[in-house]
Amino acid sequence: MPLLAITPAVLSVDDVAAEAARWAANRDEGCGAVTTFAGLVRAQHQGRRVSYLDYEAYEPLAVKVFQQIQQEVAEWWPGVVLGLHHRTGRLEIGEASIVIAAASAHRAPSFEVCRYAIERVKQIAPIWKHEYFDGGAAWVEGAIADPSDAVARQQARARACASA
């Protein structure tokens, strides 16, 4: 299983986490923590009852963007392994649209990397969401930042490392 993927298949948190942990186990201190994030289709958005979502992506570019995110992670969090899968096609309420797993020797970096990765996906990944709701449909604004925008990158890092 690849660490980075765009797929129409149902996503599994366990599969992505296991793959990231397998890769991390062979690094310096090994794997002591795996943090996961799953983004699910909500039943409500902006006061409307959602029926389902349909995701589209330009797969070759999206995978390149995921690789860029992976490289950024390696720069700021050496030793952390990032697994990132995004689903395309029709998704029903409660289904996972994205699964992120970060495996590392220690827990703090794995939490930060999961948050950083979702922030960057939202900023720069060429993935589009078409929302179907009671009475209509609408495209939800997707990524708008330039992938090389240092300010956007720093904002994502600040969010990832912010203490609550």
Contact map, one row per residue, 1 for C-alpha under 8 A:
11100000000000000010000000000000000000000000000000000000000000000000000000000000000000000000000000000000000000000000000000000000000000000000000000000000000000000000
11111000000000000010000000000000000000000000000000000000000000000000000000000000000000000000000000000000000000000000000000000000000000000000000000000000000000000000
11111000000000010011000000000000000000000000000000000000000000000000000000000000011110000000000000000000000000000000000000000000000000000000000000000000000000000000
01111100000000000000000000000000000000000000000000000000000000100110000000000000001110000000000000000000000000000000000000000000000000000000000000000000000000000000
01111110000000000000000000000000000000000000000000000000000000100000000000000000000111000000000000000000000000000000000000000000000000000000000000000000000000000000
00011111000000000000000000000000000000000000000000000000101001100000000000000000000011110000000000000000000000000000000000000000000000000000000000000000000000000000
00001111100000000000000000000000000000000000000000000000000000000000000000000000000011110000000000000000000000000000000000000000000000000000000000000000000000000000
00000111110000000000000000000000000000000000000000000000000000000000000000000000000000111000000000000000000000000000000000000000000000000000000000000000000000000000
00000011111000000000000000000000000000000000000000000000000000000000000000000000000000110000000000000000000000000000000000000000000000000000000000000000000000000000
00000001111100000000000000000000000000000000000000000000000000000000000000000000000000100000001100000000000000000000000000000000000000000000000000000000000000000000
00000000111110000000000000000000000000000000000000000000000000000000000000000000000011100000000111100000000000000000000000000000000000000000000000000000000000000000
00000000011111110000000000000000000000000000000000000000000000000000000000000000000000000000000000100000000000000000000000000000000000000000000000000000000000000000
00000000001111111000000000000000000111000000000000000000000000000000000000000000000000000000000000111000000000000000000000000000000000000000000000000000000000000000
00000000000111111100000000000000000000000000000000000000000000000000000000000000000000000000000000000000000000000000000000000000000000000000000000000000000000000000
00000000000111111110000000000000000000000000000000000000000000000000000000000000000000000000000000000000000000000000000000000000000000000000000000000000000000000000
00100000000111111111000000000000000000000000000000000000000000000000000000000000001110000000000000111000000000000000000000000000000000000000000000000000000000000000
00000000000011111111100000000000011100000000000000000000000000000000000000000000001000000000000000011110000000000000000000000000000000000000000000000000000000000000
00000000000001111111110000000000000000000000000000000000000000000000000000000000000000000000000000000000000000000000000000000000000000000000000000000000000000000000
11100000000000111111111000000000000000000000000000000000000000000000000000000000001000000000000000000000000000000000000000000000000000000000000000000000000000000000
00100000000000011111111100000000010000000000000000000000000000000000000000000000111000000000000000001110000000000000000000000000000000000000000000000000000000000000
00000000000000001111111110000010010000000000000000000000000000000000000000000000100000000000000000000111000000000000000000000000000000000000000000000000000000000000
00000000000000000111111111000000000000000000000000000000000000000000000000000000000000000000000000000000000000000000000000000000000000000000000000000000000000000000
00000000000000000011111111100000000000000000000000000000000000000000000000000000100000000000000000000000000000000000000000000000000000000000000000000000000000000000
00000000000000000001111111100110000000000000000000000000000000000000000000000011100000000000000000000011100000000000000000000000000000000000000000000000000000000000
00000000000000000000111111101110000000000000000000000000000000000000000000000000000000000000000000000000000000000000000000000000000000000000000000000000000000000000
00000000000000000000011111110110000000000000000000000000000000000000000000000000000000000000000000000000000000000000000000000000000000000000000000000000000000000000
00000000000000000000001111111110000000000000000000000000000000000000000000000010000000000000000000000000000000000000000000000000000000000000000000000000000000000000
00000000000000000000000001111100000000000000000000000000000000000000000000000010000000000000000000000000000000000000000000000000000000000000000000000000000000000000
00000000000000000000000010111110000000000000000000000000000000000000000000000000000000000000000000000000100000000000000000000000000000000000000000000000000000000000
00000000000000000000000111111111000000000000000000000000000000000000000000000000000000000000000000000001100000000000000000000000000000000000000000000000000000000000
00000000000000000000100111101111110000000000000000000000000000000000000000000000000000000000000000000011110000000000000000000000000000000000000000000000000000000000
00000000000000000000000000000111110000000000000000000000000000000000000000000000000000000000000000000011111000000000000000000000000000000000000000000000000000000000
00000000000000000000000000000011111000000000000000000000000000000000000000000000000000000000000000000011111001000000000000000000000000000000000000000000000000000000
00000000000000001001100000000011111100000000000000000000000000000000000000000000000000000000000000001111001001000000000000000000000000000000000000000000000000000000
00000000000000001000000000000000111110000000000000000000000000000000000000000000000000000000000000001110001001100100000000000000000000000000000000000000000000000000
00000000000010001000000000000000011111000000000000000000000000000000000000000000000000000000000000111100000000000100000000000000000000000000000000000000000000000000
00000000000010000000000000000000001111100000000000000000000000000000000000000000000000000000000001111000000000000100000000000000000000000000000000000000000000000000
00000000000010000000000000000000000111110000000000000000000000000000000000000000000000000000000111110000000000000000000000000000000000000000000000000000000000000000
00000000000000000000000000000000000011111000000000000000000000000000000000000000000000000000000111100000000000000000000000000000000000000000000000000000000000000000
00000000000000000000000000000000000001111100000000000000000000000000000000000000000000000000111111000000000000000000000000000000000000000000000000000000000000000000
00000000000000000000000000000000000000111110000000011000000000000000000000000000000000000011111110000000000000000000000000000000000000000000000000000000000000000000
00000000000000000000000000000000000000011111100001000000000000000000000000000000000000000000110000000000000000000000000000000000000000000000000000000000000000000000
00000000000000000000000000000000000000001111100011100000000000000000000000000000000000000000110000000000000000000000000000000000000000000000000000000000000000000000
00000000000000000000000000000000000000000111111111000000000000000000000000000000000000000000000000000000000000000000000000000000000000000000000000000000000000000000
00000000000000000000000000000000000000000111111111000000000000000000000000000000000000000000000000000000000000000000000000000000000000000000000000000000000000000000
00000000000000000000000000000000000000000001111100000000000000000000000000000000000000000000000000000000000000000000000000000000000000000000000000000000000000000000
00000000000000000000000000000000000000000001111110000000000000000000000000000000000000000000000000000000000000000000000000000000000000000000000000000000000000000000
00000000000000000000000000000000000000000001111111000000000000000000000000000000000000000000000000000000000000000000000000000000000011000000000000000000000000000000
00000000000000000000000000000000000000000011101111100000000000000000000000000000000000000000000000000000000000000000000000000000000011000000000000000000000000000000
00000000000000000000000000000000000000000111100111111000000000000000000000000000000000000000100000000000000000000000000000000000001111000000000000000000000000000000
00000000000000000000000000000000000000000010000011111000000000000000000000000000000000000001100000000000000000000000000000000000001111000000000000000000000000000000
00000000000000000000000000000000000000001000000001111100000000000000000000000000000000000111100000000000000000000000000000000000001110000000000000000000000000000000
00000000000000000000000000000000000000001000000001111110000000000000000000000000000000001111000000000000000000000000000000000000111100000000000000000000000000000000
00000000000000000000000000000000000000000000000000011111000000000000000000000000000000011110000000000000000000000000000000000000111100000000000000000000000000000000
00000000000000000000000000000000000000000000000000001111100000000000000000000000000000111110000000000000000000000000000000000011110000000000000000000000000000000000
00000000000000000000000000000000000000000000000000000111110000000000000000000000000000011000000000000000000000000000000000000011100000000000000000000000000000000000
00000100000000000000000000000000000000000000000000000011111001000000000000000000000000010000000000000000000000000000000000000111000000000000000000000000000000000000
00000000000000000000000000000000000000000000000000000001111111000000000000000000000000000000000000000000000000000000000000000110000000000000000000000000000000000000
00000100000000000000000000000000000000000000000000000000111111100000000000000000000000000000000000000000000000000000000000000000000000000000000000000000000000000000
00000000000000000000000000000000000000000000000000000000011111110000000000000000000000000000000000000000000000000000000000000000000000000000000000000000000000000000
00000000000000000000000000000000000000000000000000000000011111111000000000000000000000000000000000000000000000000000000000000100000000000000000000000000000000000000
00000100000000000000000000000000000000000000000000000000111111111100000000000000000000000000000000000000000000000000000000001110000000000000000000000000000000000000
00011100000000000000000000000000000000000000000000000000001111111110000000000000000000000000000000000000000000000000000000000000000000000000000000000000000000000000
00000000000000000000000000000000000000000000000000000000000111111111000000000000000000000000000000000000000000000000000000000000000000000000000000000000000000000000
00000000000000000000000000000000000000000000000000000000000011111111100000000000000000000000000000000000000000000000000000011000000000000000000000100000000000000000
00010000000000000000000000000000000000000000000000000000000001111111110000000000000100000000000000000000000000000000000010001000000000000000000000000000000000000000
00010000000000000000000000000000000000000000000000000000000000111111111000000000000000000000000000000000000000000000000000000000000000000000000000000000000000000000
00000000000000000000000000000000000000000000000000000000000000011111111100000000000000000000000000000000000000000000000000000000000000000000000000000000000000000000
00000000000000000000000000000000000000000000000000000000000000001111111110000000000000000000000000000000000000000000100100000000000000000000000000000000000000000000
00000000000000000000000000000000000000000000000000000000000000000111111111000000010000000000000000000000000000000000000000000000000000000000000000000000000000000000
00000000000000000000000000000000000000000000000000000000000000000011111111100000000000000000000000000000000000000000000000000000000000000000000000000000000000000000
00000000000000000000000000000000000000000000000000000000000000000001111111110000000000000000000000000000000000000000000000000000000000000000000000000000000000000000
00000000000000000000000000000000000000000000000000000000000000000000111111111101010000000000000000000000000000001000000000000000000000000000000000000000000000000000
00000000000000000000000000000000000000000000000000000000000000000000011111111111100000000000000000000000000000000000000000000000000000000000000000000000000000000000
00000000000000000000000000000000000000000000000000000000000000000000001111111100000000000000000000000000000000000000000000000000000000000000000000000000000000000000
00000000000000000000000000000000000000000000000000000000000000000000000111111100000000000000000000000000000000000000000000000000000000000000000000000000000000000000
00000000000000000000000000000000000000000000000000000000000000000000000011111111000000000000000000000000000010001000000000000000000000000000000000000000000000000000
00000000000000000000000000000000000000000000000000000000000000000000000011111111000000000000000000000000000000000000000000000000000000000000000000000000000000000000
00000000000000000000000100110000000000000000000000000000000000000000000001001111100000000000000000000001100000000000000000000000000000000000000000000000000000000000
00000000000000000000000100000000000000000000000000000000000000000000000011001111110000000000000000000111100011001000000000000000000000000000000000000000000000000000
00000000000000000001101100000000000000000000000000000000000000000000000001000011111000000000000000000111000000000000000000000000000000000000000000000000000000000000
00100000000000000001000000000000000000000000000000000000000000000000010010000001111100000000000000011110000000001000000000000000000000000000000000000000000000000000
00110000000000011011000000000000000000000000000000000000000000000000000000000000111110000000000000111100000000000000000000000000000000000000000000000000000000000000
00111000000000010000000000000000000000000000000000000000000000000100000000000000011111000000000001111000000000000000000000000000000000000000000000000000000000000000
00111110001000010000000000000000000000000000000000000000000000000000000000000000001111100000000001110000000000000000000000000000000000000000000000000000000000000000
00001110001000000000000000000000000000000000000000000000000000000000000000000000000111110000000011100000000000000000000000000000000000000000000000000000000000000000
00000111111000000000000000000000000000000000000000000010000000000000000000000000000011111000000111000000000000000000000000000000000000000000000000000000000000000000
00000111100000000000000000000000000000000000000000000111100000000000000000000000000001111110000010000000000000000000000000000000000000000000000000000000000000000000
00000001000000000000000000000000000000000000000000001111000000000000000000000000000000111110000000000000000000000000000000000000000000000000000000000000000000000000
00000000000000000000000000000000000000000000000000011110000000000000000000000000000000011111000000000000000000000000000000000000000000000000000000000000000000000000
00000000000000000000000000000000000000001000000000011110000000000000000000000000000000011111101110000000000000000000000000000000000000000000000000000000000000000000
00000000000000000000000000000000000000001000000000111000000000000000000000000000000000000111111000000000000000000000000000000000000000000000000000000000000000000000
00000000000000000000000000000000000000011110000001110000000000000000000000000000000000000011111000000000000000000000000000000000000000000000000000000000000000000000
00000000000000000000000000000000000000011110000000000000000000000000000000000000000000000001111100000000000000000000000000000000000000000000000000000000000000000000
00000000010000000000000000000000000000011000000000000000000000000000000000000000000000000011111110000000000000000000000000000000000000000000000000000000000000000000
00000000011000000000000000000000000001111000000000000000000000000000000000000000000000100010011111100000000000000000000000000000000000000000000000000000000000000000
00000000001000000000000000000000000001111000000000000000000000000000000000000000000001110010001111100000000000000000000000000000000000000000000000000000000000000000
00000000001000000000000000000000000011110000000000000000000000000000000000000000000111100000000111110000000000000000000000000000000000000000000000000000000000000000
00000000001110010000000000000000000111100000000000000000000000000000000000000000001111000000000111111000000000000000000000000000000000000000000000000000000000000000
00000000000010011000000000000000000111000000000000000000000000000000000000000000011110000000000001111100000000000100110000000000000000000000000000000000000000000000
00000000000010011001000000000000011110000000000000000000000000000000000000000000011100000000000000111110000000000100000000000000000000000000000000000000000000000000
00000000000000001001100000000000011100000000000000000000000000000000000000000001111000000000000000011111000001101100000000000000000000000000000000000000000000000000
00000000000000001001100100000011111000000000000000000000000000000000000000000001110000000000000000001111100001000000000000000000000000000000000000000000000000000000
00000000000000000000100100000111110000000000000000000000000000000000000000000011100000000000000000000111111011000000000000000000000000000000000000000000000000000000
00000000000000000000000100001111100000000000000000000000000000000000000000000011000000000000000000000011111000000000000000000000000000000000000000000000000000000000
00000000000000000000000000000011100000000000000000000000000000000000000000000000000000000000000000000001111111000000000000000000000000000000000000000000000000000000
00000000000000000000000000000001111000000000000000000000000000000000000000000000000000000000000000000001111111100000000000000000000000000000000000000000000000000000
00000000000000000000000000000000000000000000000000000000000000000000000000000000000000000000000000000000011111110000000000000000000000000000000000000000000000000000
00000000000000000000000000000000000000000000000000000000000000000000000000001001000000000000000000000001011111111000000000000000000000000000000000000000000000000000
00000000000000000000000000000000111000000000000000000000000000000000000000000001000000000000000000000111011111111100000000000000000000000000000000000000000000000000
00000000000000000000000000000000001000000000000000000000000000000000000000000000000000000000000000000100001111111110000000000000000000000000000000000000000000000000
00000000000000000000000000000000000000000000000000000000000000000000000000000000000000000000000000000000000111111111000000000000000000000000000000000000000000011000
00000000000000000000000000000000000000000000000000000000000000000000000010001001010000000000000000000100000011111111100000000000000000000000000000000000000000010000
00000000000000000000000000000000001110000000000000000000000000000000000000000000000000000000000000011100000001111111110000000000000000000000000000000000000000010000
00000000000000000000000000000000000000000000000000000000000000000000000000000000000000000000000000000000000000111111111000000000000000000000000000000000000000110000
00000000000000000000000000000000000000000000000000000000000000000000000000000000000000000000000000000000000000011111111100000000000000000000000000000000000110110000
00000000000000000000000000000000000000000000000000000000000000000000100000000000000000000000000000010000000000001111111110000000000000000000000000000000000000000000
00000000000000000000000000000000000000000000000000000000000000000000000000000000000000000000000000010000000000000111111111000000000000000000000000000000000000000000
00000000000000000000000000000000000000000000000000000000000000000000000000000000000000000000000000000000000000000011111111100000000000000000000000000000000100110000
00000000000000000000000000000000000000000000000000000000000000000000100000000000000000000000000000000000000000000001111111111000000000000000000000000000100100000000
00000000000000000000000000000000000000000000000000000000000000000100000000000000000000000000000000000000000000000000111111111000000000000000001000000000000000000000
00000000000000000000000000000000000000000000000000000000000000000000000000000000000000000000000000000000000000000000011111111000000000000000011000000000000000000000
00000000000000000000000000000000000000000000000000000000000000000000000000000000000000000000000000000000000000000000001111111000000000000000011110100001000000000000
00000000000000000000000000000000000000000000000000000000000000001000000000000000000000000000000000000000000000000000000111111100000000000000001111100000000000000000
00000000000000000000000000000000000000000000000000000000000001001100000000000000000000000000000000000000000000000000000111111110000000000000001000000000000000000000
00000000000000000000000000000000000000000000000000000000110011000000000000000000000000000000000000000000000000000000000000011111000000000000011000000000000000000000
00000000000000000000000000000000000000000000000000000011110001000000000000000000000000000000000000000000000000000000000000001111100000000000011000000000000000000000
00000000000000000000000000000000000000000000000000000011100000000000000000000000000000000000000000000000000000000000000000000111110000000011110000000000000000000000
00000000000000000000000000000000000000000000000000001111000000000000000000000000000000000000000000000000000000000000000000000011111000000011110000000000000000000000
00000000000000000000000000000000000000000000000000001110000000000000000000000000000000000000000000000000000000000000000000000001111100001111000000000000000000000000
00000000000000000000000000000000000000000000000001111100000000000000000000000000000000000000000000000000000000000000000000000000111110001111000000000000000000000000
00000000000000000000000000000000000000000000000001111100000000000000000000000000000000000000000000000000000000000000000000000000011111011100000000000000000000000000
00000000000000000000000000000000000000000000000111110000000000000000000000000000000000000000000000000000000000000000000000000000001111111000000000000000000000000000
00000000000000000000000000000000000000000000000111100000000000000000000000000000000000000000000000000000000000000000000000000000000111110000000000000000000000000000
00000000000000000000000000000000000000000000000000000000000000000000000000000000000000000000000000000000000000000000000000000000000011111000000000000000000000000000
00000000000000000000000000000000000000000000000000000000000000000000000000000000000000000000000000000000000000000000000000000000000111111100000000000000000000000000
00000000000000000000000000000000000000000000000000000000000000000000000000000000000000000000000000000000000000000000000000000000011110111110000000000000000000000000
00000000000000000000000000000000000000000000000000000000000000000000000000000000000000000000000000000000000000000000000000000000011100011111000000000000000000000000
00000000000000000000000000000000000000000000000000000000000000000000000000000000000000000000000000000000000000000000000000000001111000001111100000000000000000000000
00000000000000000000000000000000000000000000000000000000000000000000000000000000000000000000000000000000000000000000000000000001111000000111110000000000000000000000
00000000000000000000000000000000000000000000000000000000000000000000000000000000000000000000000000000000000000000000000000000001100000000011111000000000000000000000
00000000000000000000000000000000000000000000000000000000000000000000000000000000000000000000000000000000000000000000000001100111100000000001111100000000000000000000
00000000000000000000000000000000000000000000000000000000000000000000000000000000000000000000000000000000000000000000000011111110000000000000111110000000000000000000
00000000000000000000000000000000000000000000000000000000000000000000000000000000000000000000000000000000000000000000000000110000000000000000011111000000000000000000
00000000000000000000000000000000000000000000000000000000000000000000000000000000000000000000000000000000000000000000000000110000000000000000001111101001000000000000
00000000000000000000000000000000000000000000000000000000000000000000000000000000000000000000000000000000000000000000000000010000000000000000000111111000000000000000
00000000000000000000000000000000000000000000000000000000000000001000000000000000000000000000000000000000000000000000000000110000000000000000000011111000000000000000
00000000000000000000000000000000000000000000000000000000000000000000000000000000000000000000000000000000000000000000000000000000000000000000000001111100100000000000
00000000000000000000000000000000000000000000000000000000000000000000000000000000000000000000000000000000000000000000000000000000000000000000000011111111100000000000
00000000000000000000000000000000000000000000000000000000000000000000000000000000000000000000000000000000000000000000000000000000000000000000000000011111110000000000
00000000000000000000000000000000000000000000000000000000000000000000000000000000000000000000000000000000000000000000000000000000000000000000000000001111111000000000
00000000000000000000000000000000000000000000000000000000000000000000000000000000000000000000000000000000000000000000000000100000000000000000000010001111111100000000
00000000000000000000000000000000000000000000000000000000000000000000000000000000000000000000000000000000000000000000000100000000000000000000000000011111111110000000
00000000000000000000000000000000000000000000000000000000000000000000000000000000000000000000000000000000000000000000000000000000000000000000000000000111111111000000
00000000000000000000000000000000000000000000000000000000000000000000000000000000000000000000000000000000000000000000000000000000000000000000000000000011111111100000
00000000000000000000000000000000000000000000000000000000000000000000000000000000000000000000000000000000000000000001001100000000000000000000000000000001111111110000
00000000000000000000000000000000000000000000000000000000000000000000000000000000000000000000000000000000000000000001000000000000000000000000000000000000111111111000
00000000000000000000000000000000000000000000000000000000000000000000000000000000000000000000000000000000000000000000000000000000000000000000000000000000011111111100
00000000000000000000000000000000000000000000000000000000000000000000000000000000000000000000000000000000000000000011001000000000000000000000000000000000001111111100
00000000000000000000000000000000000000000000000000000000000000000000000000000000000000000000000000000000000000011111001000000000000000000000000000000000000111111100
00000000000000000000000000000000000000000000000000000000000000000000000000000000000000000000000000000000000000010000000000000000000000000000000000000000000011111110
00000000000000000000000000000000000000000000000000000000000000000000000000000000000000000000000000000000000000000000000000000000000000000000000000000000000001111111
00000000000000000000000000000000000000000000000000000000000000000000000000000000000000000000000000000000000000000000000000000000000000000000000000000000000000001111
00000000000000000000000000000000000000000000000000000000000000000000000000000000000000000000000000000000000000000000000000000000000000000000000000000000000000000111
